[in-house]
Amino acid sequence: MKAVEYPLVEDFYTIQGEGAHTGRPAYFIRTAGCDVNCWWCDVQESWDEEAHPPKSVGHIVQNVKDSGAEFAVITGGEPLLHDLDPLTFQLKQAGLQVHIETSGSSPLSGYLDWITLSPKRFKEPIDDIFPYVDELKVVVLTNKDFEWAEKNAEKCPDDTQLLLQPEWEKEGAVELIIDYVKENPEWGISLQTHKFMGVR
């Protein structure tokens, strides 16, 4: 029987740099393939699935175990383009907490402890994901992104953590978010701290 494989861009042990779990050591698993293709994406090399050789579940899980990490973050690209059940099952069997960051543009799969939804207008999330969202993280470039954030927040559970994150290179985005959060304290701020810490 052929081993289950995933197109793997990279996997590495690092510090979670953004969102609700900022500052925690985490093992990142970046799958290839994306159907959203945000123009400001900082990992555009992950879009082309064919450019990245497939790696077996066993290979990936062994790397995570060898690192000593306590939780893994599956990201992309868009990880939900793949059936994550085999990978996440093995990660759970190995004692890991399993997190995902997704645009929600494809059906949910996997055995997951934490779901971060980062919705994009380029391809809107499917409605089936919203009941399971632990963290809503919306990237902000301009004022119109606040309306998009609120539209998605309305679909999330009451206990979902709501975060606004400035696009890294967009001048003025931080100031926009600060003003918005002051007036709407149900939202918090996420910063890409890994970029100024100099880690991946």
N, C-alpha and C positions, 0 to 999 in steps of 0.2 A: 504494500500500500504506500502510495506516494505521500511524503511528508507535506503538511500544509505550509505554504510559503507566502511571504508578503514582500512587495517591492520596498526595499529599505533605503532611504536616503542617508540616514545616520542614526546612531544610537550612542548615548553618552551619559555619564553621571555628572551632575552639575547642581546648581542651586536654582530652585524655582524663582524666576525673576519678576513675575507679575501675577496679579490676581489675588484671590483669597489666601493662597498658600505661599505667598512671597516669603523668601528667606529659608524655606525648607529644602534640605537636600533631596533631589529627585532624579530618577533615571528617565531620560527622554527617549522615546521611540518615535522617530519621524518617518511615516510612510510616504510613498510617492503617489502622485495622482491628485488632481484638483479640478473641480468643475465650476469653481467660483472665480478664480483668477483676478483678485483685487490688484489694481495697478500699483498700490503702495506696499504690496507684500514684500517682506524682507527675506523670504526663502523661495523665490521664484524658481530656483533650481529643482524644487520639489514637485512642480506641476506635471512634468513629463514622466509618466510611469515607466515607459520603455527605457528611459535613460538610467534606471537604477536596478541592479540585479536583485532577484528575489533571494530572501534568506528564510530558512526554516524557522518554525516556531521554537524548536528545540535550541537552535543557535541563539536566537534573540533572548529567550528566557534564561539561558545559561549565562549570557553576558550580564543580565540584570542581577542574577544571583551572585555572580562573582564580584560585582561592585559593592555589595553589602547594603544597597539601597533598601529603604522600607516602603517606598511607593514609586510607581511608574506612571509617567504621563505619556499617553499616546496622542500624537499630534500629526500635522502634515505640512503641506498638502491638506487634503480633506480625508481624514482617516475613515470616515463612515462610507466611503466608496468601497470599502472592503468589509467582508464579514469578520467581525472581530471576536466572535465566539471562541474559536480555537485558541487564539493568542491570549485572550483575557482569562479563559478557563485555566490555562497552564500557569499564568501569572498568579492567579488566586491560589492555585494548588501549591505554589511555591511560597505562599504566605505574604504576598505583596498586596498593598492597597493599590487599586487601579483607577487612575483618573484619565479623563479625555478632554481635549479641547477641540471643538467642532463648530462649523458654521450651521450645522443642523440641516444641510441641504439634501441629505440622503437618510434612509430609514435607520433608526437606532439599532445597534447590535452590540453584544458584549456583556460581560459580567463586570459592572462598573460601580465603584464606590463614590465617585464624584464626577459630575458632568458640568463642564464649563461650556456654555453656549455663547459664541461670538458671532452674532448674526450679521449677514452682509446683504445689502440691497441688491447686489449683482445677481444673487440667487437666494431668494428668501428661504428661511427654515420651513420645513414641513411641520404641520401642526402637531404631529404625533410626539414630537420630542418635548414639548413644553411642560407636560406634567412631571417630568423627571429632572428638570434643570435645577442644579444646586447653586449655580453662579451664572449670572448674566453679565457679560463683559462686552461693552459696546465701544468701539473705536470712534473717537470724535475728531473730525477735521473742521467742521463749521457748525453754525447754530442749527441747521436742518437735521443734524444727527441726533439732537435731543428728542425731536418728535419720533424719529425711528426707534430710539431707545425706549421711550414710553410705550410705543405701540407693542414692542416685544415684551416689556415688563408686565403689561396687562394680561398676558397669556401665561405667565409663570406662576408657580405656587407662591403663597404669601410669605413663606420663609426663604425664598430665593435671595441670595446675596446680590445686590445690584451695584455694578461698578461701571464707571466711565473711564476710558483710557485715552489719553491724547495720542494722536498719530505722531510718531517720534520726530519727524522732520517738519511738521506743520507749525509754523510760527503763530503764536497766539492761541493755540488749542488749550494749553494749560490754563490760561487766564479765563477762557470761556467756561471750562469745567469748574474751576474754583467758584466762579460767580453762580453757576447753576446749582452746584451742590449746597452752597450756602442757603439758597432759596428752596431746595428740594432735598432735605437731609436724609431721606430714605435711600439716597444714592451715596456711594463712596467713590473714592478715586483709586485707580490702579495705575502704577507707573512701571515702565520697563526698566527695572533697577539693574537687570543683568547687563544692560548696555553701558551704564556708567560704572559698574563693577568690573567690566571687562571679561565677563564669562559668557559662554554660549547659552 
